[in-house]
Amino acid sequence: MAAPVLSRALLVTGVTGVGKSTVADAIGSVLTRAGTPTAVIDTDMLAQFGPPRGDSDFYDRLKCTNLAAVWANFRDAGAHFVVVSAVVDTQARRERYAASLAGCEVRMVRLTAPAEVVRRRLLDRGRGETPTLSATHADVADFSVVNDRPPEQVAEEVISRCFASRRRCR
């Protein structure tokens, strides 16, 4: 018999530069102000390890291993909700992230934005990257939201949609 779900998790995904970290922070702020003990985890921070390796799966595994440990600490501290920003573009990767979030009911939102907005954000960061603007995330996300407004407005939309069957994430 499966363990009861005690917490909720929201994976915020999308291409590089779409605003995953910013929107995840805004979601955390909205939920915290509403009284929900909430953790926000940016998985990019969980795999800053070098020297660089050619195996991208190494960094994905490292992120998930570290995510499991960090989530356990937040859960033990009283968090009931966790917002995780990550690039999750396959069903296998989604399952790996979900497995790292023990005791959580997991939903995933894919953020989108016009290509010119994403490119501008990357240029503003001083990174000469050219993003891959494919829609590969669409098949594994529960829903998508356009990140074309102030972060708190996008966060409110995500929150209102993330657990639609329960009406609210809070």
C-alpha positions, 0 to 999 in steps of 0.5 A: 500500500502506498504511503499517504500524500502529506505534502504537495509539490509543483515542478516549474519547467520550461526552456532556459530563460523562460523565468522558471526561478523567478516565477517559482520564487513568486509562487513561494511568496504567494503561498507563504503569505497565505500561511502555507509553509512553503519551500522553494528549490532551484535545482540549478543550485543543486548541481554546481559541481566541477570540473564539467562532465560531458555526461548531462545525465550525471548532473540530472542524477546529482540534482535529484539526489540533492533534491531528495535530501534538501526536500527531506530537510524542509519537510522535517522543518514543517514545509507542506508545499515545495516549489521546484524549478527545473528543466523537466522535458521527458517522462523519465525525468519527471518520474525521477524528480517526483521520486525525489519528492517523497510524500508529495502529490506532484504537479508540473507546469510548463512556462512559456514565453515568446521567443523574443522575450526569452532571448532578451532575458538571456541577453540581459543575463549576459549569456550568449546562449541561443535557447532551444525553443521546442515544445518538448515539455508539453507532453509531460506537464500537467498544464502550461502558463504563459509567462508574459506578466509580472511574476506575482500575476503568473504565480497566481494563475499557476496556483489557481490551476495547479490543483484544479481538482482541489480548486487551490494549491493552498 
